[in-house]
């Protein structure tokens, strides 16, 4: 099985306090992994590091076969990582559910335009500086974006609506995200993460603010997604329903559960 994400001997501190050290983890292509443990053990910090949202101390991260040394190295993969925050309100930016989900695609469009404009400038530069410029162009962000197209507004609206339908929340399209129930917010936030079709999905405590019925619904959705996943949760019974591989996080490392 090819590996989507791998971490080797990761460590992180909060000031002088060590949160964890010696963390090793791997999640294969379309595999569902989970990290559980007590509150305060650093699960959210670990997920933020794996998603390129926080710098780590020591250790290595490999994403889709490429070694990453710092947060900035994640930029070329940003469109391939979906992130679900513990507090759904942290993901909402727009006045309606539909516009919030569509915003993810519009933001991706802007990144594509910027990358391709930068590539054009490098092409002009290479005409004057030859081989040296060609070397500078190798591994550019655009190399990871070539398979994507800049979407028309019609395509954006269609994809956003299809994603809402897929999660069974099309009826919420005109609602204000901040006025929804906890479970509805979670599904809208998930739609925003999925609409760009990421290769890996990172989820921070996805059962927060959910009743038992909504937990079952979210578990069914996550289990049926055809992407790699890493879920962090204190709820072992929830991740047991989804994960192919489960780790337990302690301050001295990450241990694979039997």
MARLUMKE-665792 format. One record per residue (C-alpha): residue number from 1; residue in three letters; x, y, z. Coordinates in Angstrom, 2 decimals. Layout:
N
seq,type,east,north,up
NUM,ALA,X,Y,Z
...
// end
This chain:
258
seq,type,east,north,up
1,UNK,0.00,0.00,0.00
2,UNK,1.45,3.39,-0.99
3,UNK,1.74,5.89,1.86
4,UNK,-0.22,9.14,1.92
5,UNK,1.38,10.53,5.07
6,UNK,4.25,9.41,7.26
7,UNK,5.75,10.96,10.41
8,UNK,9.04,9.87,11.98
9,UNK,10.18,10.80,15.51
10,UNK,8.12,13.99,15.71
11,UNK,8.41,16.19,18.76
12,UNK,6.79,19.49,19.70
13,UNK,7.01,21.92,22.60
14,UNK,4.79,24.68,23.92
15,UNK,7.41,27.12,25.13
16,UNK,9.68,25.08,27.37
17,UNK,7.06,22.40,28.03
18,UNK,7.36,19.28,25.91
19,UNK,3.95,18.18,24.60
20,UNK,5.11,14.92,23.04
21,UNK,8.20,13.31,21.53
22,UNK,9.10,10.29,19.42
23,UNK,5.84,10.16,17.49
24,UNK,5.81,7.75,14.54
25,UNK,2.77,7.36,12.30
26,UNK,1.88,6.25,8.78
27,UNK,-1.38,6.24,6.85
28,UNK,-1.59,4.52,3.49
29,UNK,-3.45,5.44,0.34
30,UNK,-7.19,5.64,1.18
31,UNK,-6.48,4.15,4.61
32,UNK,-8.33,5.48,7.65
33,UNK,-6.14,6.10,10.67
34,UNK,-7.08,7.47,14.08
35,UNK,-5.32,8.88,17.12
36,UNK,-7.01,8.75,20.50
37,UNK,-6.03,9.62,24.03
38,UNK,-6.92,11.74,27.02
39,UNK,-7.65,15.44,26.71
40,UNK,-4.50,17.55,26.90
41,UNK,-2.20,14.90,25.43
42,UNK,-1.48,16.92,22.27
43,UNK,-3.83,15.29,19.76
44,UNK,-4.87,18.61,18.23
45,UNK,-1.26,19.80,18.11
46,UNK,-0.28,16.63,16.29
47,UNK,-3.07,17.01,13.73
48,UNK,-2.18,20.65,13.12
49,UNK,1.41,19.62,12.44
50,UNK,0.34,16.87,10.05
51,UNK,-1.87,19.39,8.23
52,UNK,0.83,22.02,7.89
53,UNK,-0.80,24.44,10.34
54,UNK,1.90,24.31,13.02
55,UNK,5.68,23.97,12.96
56,UNK,7.16,20.93,14.69
57,UNK,10.45,20.65,16.54
58,UNK,12.41,17.54,15.62
59,UNK,11.48,14.73,13.26
60,UNK,10.40,14.24,9.66
61,UNK,7.14,14.36,7.72
62,UNK,6.57,12.78,4.33
63,UNK,3.42,13.65,2.37
64,UNK,2.53,11.80,-0.84
65,UNK,6.14,10.62,-1.11
66,UNK,7.79,14.02,-0.63
67,UNK,9.75,15.01,2.47
68,UNK,8.66,18.24,4.14
69,UNK,10.91,20.25,6.42
70,UNK,8.73,23.17,7.48
71,UNK,5.18,24.54,7.36
72,UNK,5.95,26.45,4.15
73,UNK,6.61,23.16,2.32
74,UNK,2.93,22.26,2.72
75,UNK,1.84,25.11,0.42
76,UNK,2.11,23.04,-2.76
77,UNK,-0.18,20.39,-1.23
78,UNK,-2.75,22.73,0.30
79,UNK,-5.45,21.78,-2.20
80,UNK,-4.93,18.08,-1.42
81,UNK,-5.50,18.36,2.34
82,UNK,-8.96,18.74,3.86
83,UNK,-9.08,19.87,7.50
84,UNK,-12.07,19.71,9.85
85,UNK,-11.60,21.87,12.95
86,UNK,-12.93,20.86,16.34
87,UNK,-15.01,24.05,16.52
88,UNK,-17.01,24.24,13.28
89,UNK,-17.51,28.00,13.69
90,UNK,-13.77,28.44,13.03
91,UNK,-14.32,27.29,9.43
92,UNK,-17.25,29.52,8.48
93,UNK,-16.64,32.72,6.54
94,UNK,-19.85,33.41,4.60
95,UNK,-23.45,34.36,5.30
96,UNK,-25.04,31.22,3.83
97,UNK,-24.23,27.52,3.82
98,UNK,-24.06,27.43,0.02
99,UNK,-21.69,30.40,-0.23
100,UNK,-19.48,29.00,2.50
101,UNK,-19.01,25.70,0.67
102,UNK,-18.53,27.49,-2.67
103,UNK,-15.91,29.74,-1.05
104,UNK,-13.53,26.78,-0.77
105,UNK,-13.61,26.37,-4.56
106,UNK,-13.22,30.09,-5.21
107,UNK,-10.20,30.17,-2.91
108,UNK,-8.71,27.22,-4.79
109,UNK,-9.32,29.08,-8.06
110,UNK,-7.33,32.05,-6.76
111,UNK,-4.41,29.82,-5.74
112,UNK,-4.42,28.26,-9.21
113,UNK,-4.41,31.65,-10.90
114,UNK,-1.56,32.89,-8.73
115,UNK,0.49,29.74,-9.35
116,UNK,0.01,29.90,-13.11
117,UNK,0.80,33.59,-13.26
118,UNK,3.99,32.89,-11.31
119,UNK,4.81,30.09,-13.76
120,UNK,4.40,32.48,-16.70
121,UNK,6.77,34.96,-15.04
122,UNK,9.32,32.20,-14.52
123,UNK,8.94,31.26,-18.20
124,UNK,9.75,34.81,-19.24
125,UNK,12.67,34.84,-16.81
126,UNK,14.05,31.62,-18.33
127,UNK,14.26,33.16,-21.79
128,UNK,16.88,35.55,-20.45
129,UNK,18.74,33.36,-17.94
130,UNK,18.63,29.92,-19.56
131,UNK,19.60,26.79,-17.61
132,UNK,19.77,28.47,-14.21
133,UNK,16.14,29.55,-14.53
134,UNK,15.12,26.04,-15.59
135,UNK,16.62,24.68,-12.36
136,UNK,14.73,27.29,-10.36
137,UNK,11.48,26.17,-11.99
138,UNK,11.87,22.54,-10.91
139,UNK,9.48,21.55,-8.12
140,UNK,7.44,24.71,-8.40
141,UNK,4.00,24.76,-6.79
142,UNK,2.40,24.63,-10.21
143,UNK,3.78,21.12,-10.76
144,UNK,1.29,19.94,-8.12
145,UNK,-1.59,21.92,-9.59
146,UNK,-1.37,21.00,-13.27
147,UNK,-4.09,18.38,-12.99
148,UNK,-6.56,20.98,-11.68
149,UNK,-8.57,23.39,-13.78
150,UNK,-9.76,26.88,-13.02
151,UNK,-13.50,26.48,-12.57
152,UNK,-16.18,28.68,-14.03
153,UNK,-18.78,30.14,-11.68
154,UNK,-21.30,27.64,-13.05
155,UNK,-18.95,24.74,-12.25
156,UNK,-18.35,26.10,-8.74
157,UNK,-22.05,26.33,-8.04
158,UNK,-22.68,22.84,-9.40
159,UNK,-19.89,21.24,-7.34
160,UNK,-21.00,23.01,-4.18
161,UNK,-24.58,21.86,-4.63
162,UNK,-23.49,18.29,-5.42
163,UNK,-21.46,18.19,-2.20
164,UNK,-24.39,19.42,-0.12
165,UNK,-26.59,16.75,-1.70
166,UNK,-23.96,14.09,-1.05
167,UNK,-24.08,14.85,2.67
168,UNK,-27.86,15.20,2.72
169,UNK,-27.87,18.90,3.67
170,UNK,-29.03,20.59,0.46
171,UNK,-32.06,21.90,2.37
172,UNK,-29.70,24.04,4.49
173,UNK,-28.17,25.88,1.53
174,UNK,-29.70,29.30,2.33
175,UNK,-29.29,29.05,6.12
176,UNK,-26.73,31.07,8.08
177,UNK,-24.02,28.59,9.19
178,UNK,-23.64,30.12,12.64
179,UNK,-27.37,29.61,13.35
180,UNK,-27.37,25.84,12.76
181,UNK,-27.36,23.05,15.32
182,UNK,-24.04,21.47,16.31
183,UNK,-24.60,18.47,14.05
184,UNK,-25.67,20.59,11.08
185,UNK,-22.61,22.82,11.52
186,UNK,-20.35,19.77,11.51
187,UNK,-21.82,18.53,8.22
188,UNK,-21.51,21.96,6.59
189,UNK,-17.89,22.23,7.71
190,UNK,-17.27,18.74,6.32
191,UNK,-18.83,19.78,3.01
192,UNK,-16.44,22.72,2.85
193,UNK,-13.50,20.37,3.41
194,UNK,-14.68,17.80,0.84
195,UNK,-15.79,20.04,-2.02
196,UNK,-12.22,20.49,-3.30
197,UNK,-11.79,16.70,-3.45
198,UNK,-8.75,16.37,-1.14
199,UNK,-6.58,13.25,-1.18
200,UNK,-6.36,13.21,2.63
201,UNK,-8.82,14.42,5.26
202,UNK,-7.75,15.43,8.78
203,UNK,-10.48,15.62,11.43
204,UNK,-10.13,17.12,14.91
205,UNK,-12.64,15.69,17.42
206,UNK,-15.45,15.27,14.86
207,UNK,-17.97,14.19,17.55
208,UNK,-17.82,17.50,19.44
209,UNK,-21.34,18.91,20.02
210,UNK,-23.00,15.90,18.35
211,UNK,-25.80,13.80,19.82
212,UNK,-25.72,10.03,19.45
213,UNK,-27.82,9.96,16.27
214,UNK,-25.62,12.55,14.55
215,UNK,-22.47,10.71,15.65
216,UNK,-23.78,7.61,13.88
217,UNK,-24.54,9.64,10.76
218,UNK,-21.09,11.26,10.68
219,UNK,-19.40,7.90,11.32
220,UNK,-21.25,6.41,8.35
221,UNK,-20.21,9.29,6.09
222,UNK,-16.54,9.14,7.11
223,UNK,-16.41,5.35,6.76
224,UNK,-17.76,5.64,3.22
225,UNK,-15.36,8.31,1.93
226,UNK,-12.86,7.19,-0.69
227,UNK,-9.92,9.21,0.71
228,UNK,-7.17,8.80,3.30
229,UNK,-8.22,10.01,6.74
230,UNK,-6.63,10.80,10.08
231,UNK,-9.10,11.32,12.92
232,UNK,-8.13,12.49,16.40
233,UNK,-10.64,11.87,19.15
234,UNK,-11.04,11.01,22.82
235,UNK,-14.01,8.82,21.81
236,UNK,-12.64,5.33,21.19
237,UNK,-16.06,3.85,20.41
238,UNK,-16.53,6.37,17.57
239,UNK,-13.20,5.76,15.85
240,UNK,-13.61,1.99,16.22
241,UNK,-16.45,2.29,13.69
242,UNK,-14.26,3.98,11.08
243,UNK,-10.54,3.41,11.44
244,UNK,-8.41,0.71,9.85
245,UNK,-5.54,1.63,12.16
246,UNK,-5.70,3.21,15.64
247,UNK,-2.91,4.85,17.63
248,UNK,-2.84,5.88,21.28
249,UNK,-0.99,9.14,22.04
250,UNK,1.07,9.57,25.19
251,UNK,3.72,12.17,26.01
252,UNK,6.53,9.72,25.16
253,UNK,5.17,8.60,21.79
254,UNK,2.40,7.13,19.72
255,UNK,1.47,3.48,20.21
256,UNK,-0.50,1.38,17.77
257,UNK,-3.55,-0.22,19.34
258,UNK,-4.10,-3.94,18.74
// end
